[in-house]
Amino acid sequence: MERTTAFLDIPAATFLPGLIQRAAEMEMAVADTPRGKAVELYYGTLEVIDTGPRTRVELVSSDAARLLNLRDTLTWHLDQVGLKHCITWAKMKAGANPANLALGHVVWVSEISPNFTRVRLAGDYTRFLEGGFHFRLLLGPKELGWPSTDDTGGTVWPGGLAAWNRPVYTVRDICPEGRWIDFDVFRHEGGRANDWIITLEMGEEVGITGPGGTGHVSAPWVGLFGDETALPAVLRMIRGAPDGTQGEAVLLVPTEADIQRVDVPEGITLRWLCREKGDVLMDAFRDLRLPEGPRYVFYAGEKTEVAEAREHAAAIGLKRGEAHTLVYWTAD
Ligand SMILES: Cc1cc2nc3c(=O)[nH]c(=O)nc-3n(C[C@H](O)[C@H](O)[C@H](O)COP(=O)(O)OP(=O)(O)OC[C@H]3O[C@@H](n4cnc5c(N)ncnc54)[C@H](O)[C@@H]3O)c2cc1C
């Protein structure tokens, strides 16, 4: 277990209700402890201890990378409620790379279809064998160096955080020993990752942070819907589904030539839609025949469509925990 401590210059009552509400939205548990409240979040536990005008928050995670993500989650939450300035972190040793950073080298780049490029990075990715499928690609002034940690364990971004574009990508495939990962970049106009791919060189050093986000599915019946950006996530969910999983998956790609040949387990049907034919992902979700009993629906894509999907999921009676509707990108 890894731990760190945050001190907040505010009473617990000022921010705890919002934090508890956030935990409830994510269906995470809140428990009473002898010292205060323990709030379970995706990356670990926050124990909130009321010490009068100040609050002490103990953060505990299973490993250092998750602890850093948990720390970022708390900072993000405080920022959302305008309280980020109230936080001071306990001192630690400075200078190391952040625990959630993984450095690797480009060993293979291939245009696997007209609109997708696959990149293979070689390095130590053992951490990515478990947990969420996703990572942030660090595109920024790396000539200034990779991020390091300050004397509280926080991340120091060379040139400032704003100088870094950190789009989220999905580990499409990982070597069983964690020595390489593949990810598929959907090539779209104006994308900064698109520009990065164009200039990418063999052997180039690449930094990513993670893992995070959603991972394998475990319901006996699944309905999985994704556009180009969620294609890697859906295909990994299908491949990793436990034996006997039943369900349907629908993926939207620009052209027929972008359809990937993949093995699909017997109980799951995979259907491909093409934008060039006028297919619409949301139509497929509307046509879905939802079974009774334990089930799970995943829908990821563009923000406006995801809002529609979220409404539709509620309208057809999917409860919290039965559906994840996730924004993977935002159209201008
Ligand atoms: C959990 C998660 C996993 C993801 N996994 C993948 C993945 O494996 N592969 C992948 O390709 N993407 C993936 N994405 C989507 C990717 O993060 C976004 O497309 C991101 O905007 C790309 O960053 P960028 O810096 O290239 O684009 P930006 O510089 O942020 O955007 C530039 C312009 O491109 C537009 N744009 C962004 N995405 C798209 C798009 N898909 N189609 C058309 N226009 C777009 C924006 O509206 C903007 O105008 C994932 C996103 C999430 C949240």
PDBQT file of the ligand as one rigid body, heavy atoms in Angstrom, charges set to zero:
ROOT
HETATM    1  C1  LIG A 401     -11.114   6.930 -22.441  1.00  0.00    +0.000 C 
HETATM    2  C2  LIG A 401     -10.743   7.399 -23.832  1.00  0.00    +0.000 A 
HETATM    3  C3  LIG A 401     -10.079   6.526 -24.689  1.00  0.00    +0.000 A 
HETATM    4  C4  LIG A 401      -9.753   6.924 -25.984  1.00  0.00    +0.000 A 
HETATM    5  N1  LIG A 401      -9.083   6.046 -26.798  1.00  0.00    +0.000 NA
HETATM    6  C5  LIG A 401      -8.760   6.426 -28.066  1.00  0.00    +0.000 A 
HETATM    7  C6  LIG A 401      -8.036   5.540 -28.946  1.00  0.00    +0.000 A 
HETATM    8  O1  LIG A 401      -7.626   4.448 -28.550  1.00  0.00    +0.000 OA
HETATM    9  N2  LIG A 401      -7.789   5.972 -30.210  1.00  0.00    +0.000 N 
HETATM   10  C7  LIG A 401      -8.187   7.216 -30.663  1.00  0.00    +0.000 A 
HETATM   11  O2  LIG A 401      -7.939   7.547 -31.838  1.00  0.00    +0.000 OA
HETATM   12  N3  LIG A 401      -8.830   8.073 -29.855  1.00  0.00    +0.000 NA
HETATM   13  C8  LIG A 401      -9.111   7.720 -28.578  1.00  0.00    +0.000 A 
HETATM   14  N4  LIG A 401      -9.766   8.588 -27.753  1.00  0.00    +0.000 N 
HETATM   15  C9  LIG A 401     -10.176   9.895 -28.293  1.00  0.00    +0.000 C 
HETATM   16  C10 LIG A 401      -9.060  10.931 -28.282  1.00  0.00    +0.000 C 
HETATM   17  O3  LIG A 401      -8.602  11.135 -26.954  1.00  0.00    +0.000 OA
HETATM   18  C11 LIG A 401      -9.623  12.253 -28.839  1.00  0.00    +0.000 C 
HETATM   19  O4  LIG A 401     -10.009  12.094 -30.177  1.00  0.00    +0.000 OA
HETATM   20  C12 LIG A 401      -8.656  13.393 -28.707  1.00  0.00    +0.000 C 
HETATM   21  O5  LIG A 401      -9.323  14.600 -28.951  1.00  0.00    +0.000 OA
HETATM   22  C13 LIG A 401      -7.493  13.315 -29.677  1.00  0.00    +0.000 C 
HETATM   23  O6  LIG A 401      -6.604  14.288 -29.287  1.00  0.00    +0.000 OA
HETATM   24  P1  LIG A 401      -5.913  15.343 -30.261  1.00  0.00    +0.000 P 
HETATM   25  O7  LIG A 401      -4.966  16.059 -29.400  1.00  0.00    +0.000 OA
HETATM   26  O8  LIG A 401      -5.405  14.642 -31.478  1.00  0.00    +0.000 OA
HETATM   27  O9  LIG A 401      -7.115  16.207 -30.743  1.00  0.00    +0.000 OA
HETATM   28  P2  LIG A 401      -7.372  17.696 -30.305  1.00  0.00    +0.000 P 
HETATM   29  O10 LIG A 401      -6.152  18.480 -30.683  1.00  0.00    +0.000 OA
HETATM   30  O11 LIG A 401      -7.868  17.668 -28.902  1.00  0.00    +0.000 OA
HETATM   31  O12 LIG A 401      -8.563  18.110 -31.228  1.00  0.00    +0.000 OA
HETATM   32  C14 LIG A 401      -8.331  18.804 -32.441  1.00  0.00    +0.000 C 
HETATM   33  C15 LIG A 401      -9.584  18.815 -33.266  1.00  0.00    +0.000 C 
HETATM   34  O13 LIG A 401      -9.936  17.483 -33.584  1.00  0.00    +0.000 OA
HETATM   35  C16 LIG A 401     -11.288  17.278 -33.313  1.00  0.00    +0.000 C 
HETATM   36  N5  LIG A 401     -11.449  15.866 -32.959  1.00  0.00    +0.000 N 
HETATM   37  C17 LIG A 401     -11.007  15.254 -31.842  1.00  0.00    +0.000 A 
HETATM   38  N6  LIG A 401     -11.331  13.931 -31.905  1.00  0.00    +0.000 NA
HETATM   39  C18 LIG A 401     -11.970  13.739 -33.076  1.00  0.00    +0.000 A 
HETATM   40  C19 LIG A 401     -12.524  12.626 -33.706  1.00  0.00    +0.000 A 
HETATM   41  N7  LIG A 401     -12.503  11.403 -33.145  1.00  0.00    +0.000 N 
HETATM   42  N8  LIG A 401     -13.093  12.784 -34.923  1.00  0.00    +0.000 NA
HETATM   43  C20 LIG A 401     -13.132  13.987 -35.525  1.00  0.00    +0.000 A 
HETATM   44  N9  LIG A 401     -12.598  15.097 -34.967  1.00  0.00    +0.000 NA
HETATM   45  C21 LIG A 401     -12.037  14.974 -33.765  1.00  0.00    +0.000 A 
HETATM   46  C22 LIG A 401     -11.623  18.233 -32.200  1.00  0.00    +0.000 C 
HETATM   47  O14 LIG A 401     -12.983  18.577 -32.212  1.00  0.00    +0.000 OA
HETATM   48  C23 LIG A 401     -10.772  19.411 -32.533  1.00  0.00    +0.000 C 
HETATM   49  O15 LIG A 401     -11.409  20.232 -33.487  1.00  0.00    +0.000 OA
HETATM   50  C24 LIG A 401     -10.093   8.228 -26.448  1.00  0.00    +0.000 A 
HETATM   51  C25 LIG A 401     -10.719   9.107 -25.567  1.00  0.00    +0.000 A 
HETATM   52  C26 LIG A 401     -11.055   8.700 -24.288  1.00  0.00    +0.000 A 
HETATM   53  C27 LIG A 401     -11.726   9.674 -23.353  1.00  0.00    +0.000 C 
ENDROOT
TORSDOF 0
